Amino acid sequence: MNFELTKEQQMLKDMVRSFAEKEIKPYAQELDKTSGFNEQAFKKMGELGLLGIPFPEEYGGSGGDTVSYAIAVEEIGKACGGTGLSYAAAISLGASPIFYFGTEEQKQEWLVPMAKGETLGSFGLTEPNAGSDAGGTRTKAVLDGDEYVINGEKCWITNAGFARQIIVTAVTGKKDNGRSIISAIIVPADAPGVTISCNYDKMGVRASNTCEIVLENVRVPKENLLGDSQKGFSQFLYTLDGGRISIAALAVGIAQAALEKALQYAKERVQFGQSISKFQAIQFKLADMATEVELARNLVHKSAWLKDQGKPFGKEAAMAKLFASETSFRASNQAIQIHGGYGYMKEYDVERFLRDAKLLEIGEGTSEIQRLVIARHLGC
């Protein structure tokens, strides 16, 4: 594996960094305060081709690879964790399942507009009683003639308030062993019976749109079934494996932002006649932060590279997500400590980094679940 970025990847990194500095970072504090969504930035990201990076040009994408996508997530997340989360979810959860498992008709109908940046998509998996235990899904879809009738509730669904469609997981039957058959179905966001509420008052990633979805006798054509009706569970597990790479990349972005803020402040802050960056206690904190950020980034790029090579990547994606998310929280926490009292103030950003980073230890599989996944890959 080559850890050096290709010329194209470096150009992408520079372009996204420049874009994020101008179009995302200046609005991060205000969007955190208001829990707003940066629609304008997403429109521009679409125009730049950033919403189609990992998809082939034939489907409106840029024909890039997963490493390039991870680079873009990191740079956007570095500028604003909430915007970074919505960007990552739009691709890894909203669009990728249709690319992986959709029919040609579904790809043309739903994927192409997303890859071109004309629409956003969403992925409805989590329920009030089915988080880590996704097998406990209670939403049901019953085939009635040529239509599925769907009833249920989904919570904490990213981008649903701005999505054209939501991929909903639902129980469609029972296996011989009594376990539920879980299928994935594409549901238009404006279908009768779909109610989307975006009123969560969150601790962090407040610039990311997060919603509750209620489905009451929602009817969709049976052609909206995504992939194999018997393999919906394994399909979304594969989707989440890929999603963990992007969440890990987002974590690296926040951690990098925390490191840079802490380093800048340490050089500027004078105590006892010299900048605090001259004190070994601060130097050791910065050295540990820099080391962990670099390790986390390498894990992200390795898991992305494995995915691009068509090799198994589930273990590495879980490792990347686990280590990067916990690194992000630690780095943000140390950045606050280095800032002292100023770090506790919103205007210095680092307290926002900590609040944003915390979700990454929870969403798309908690740290505890990642450790279980890793242990199973080890044969435990």
C-alpha angles and dihedrals in degrees: 000000000000113000092191114097118240119244090257093050092049091049090051091049092051092046095049092045091053092046093047092049091054105032106028114023097057090059099042098095094047094046090049089053096046099031087233129160122236099230092163092057091051091050090053092044088056091051090051092051094244094130091059102043100124097038128090119259090243087069096045095269135126096246092236130143136249092260090058090048091051090051091054092048091051094051094046091045090050089059096043126355094205095050088045091054093051090047092051093046093048090061107028097039106018102042110015098068090057090048092048100042110010128112119245089258092052092049092052093045101043112009101048095058090048094048090049090051093243095119140015128227135204139206119223109200110123120081133182089261100027115063115121087004096064088164087071091071111150101183107111133205118194122192110234110179107302095346140072115228109209129197127173148080134265127192139197092019113169120229095357092130091060099033128114090207141007125217102222125197113216141167109255100172148326131278123226089261091056096253120133122261105227119199133183119233130184109233121188108233091228095050114130110266096030113120118184120191121184103186104120115137099212133194094225147353084052093160088066117090110239123181149178117229126203119191117197116181090325111181122207130166115267086238086074090073106119115223123320114356089216095050105049091117095053090043094058091043088058089046090052091049088059092041091056090063091057093045088051090050090050089051090052090052093054092044091051090050090051091049094050093047092048093048093048092048093046090055093048101041112089122201129162090006100306141065112277089237086077092064115094092222090062094040091056092050091051092045092053092047093050092048094050093046091053092047091048092050091051090052090051093049092046094052090045091049092050090052091050090051092053091245127136108279106164096104094046092046090053091047091049093048093046097046098038095048093049090044089053092054093046093047092049091048092051090047089058090048092051090050090051114194091353089061089064091060120091094225091069094060098218094100087055090052089056093049091047093046094054094069091057089066088056112031124081090016124342122252087258091055091048090055090051091050092049092047091052091051087054089056097253 
